[in-house]
Amino acid sequence: MHIEETLIYRRAEKLKAAISRIKPAIRDYYDLGHFIRNGFDFNRSDFLKMVDEKLRLDGYERDYSHNLGLSEQAIKELKRSINVNLVLMIRKDEKFDLDEVLVFFNKLFKKK
């Protein structure tokens, strides 16, 4: 597997995890935000097909086109976990905004 294919595969795994994890983990959304800030093209058709296939193979059938399928309660819990679970892993001067990540994917999946 080439480096680019490996990067696409890992990002597809991360997005699949964010969408399908039973108990959402803030680290998944932080990583997705990092990929967004670094210019990864989530709109690539090969990438989106890979994510869809991974979800299909896992038997995932829920709608994830809005807020990656998160309920309002799950979003609140993720936001609370930023200061507990994420702040220890990121630089002191670094900020993370879950809403920005969700808005990005809401726009992406609206186009689909």
Protein Blocks (a to p, Z undefined) as FASTA:
>chain_A
ZZklmmmmmmmmmmmmmmmombacfklmmmmmmmmmnopafkbmklmmmmmmmmmmnopa
bdfkggghpafklmmmmmmmmmmmmmmmpcfkbccdfklmmmmmmmmmmmZZ
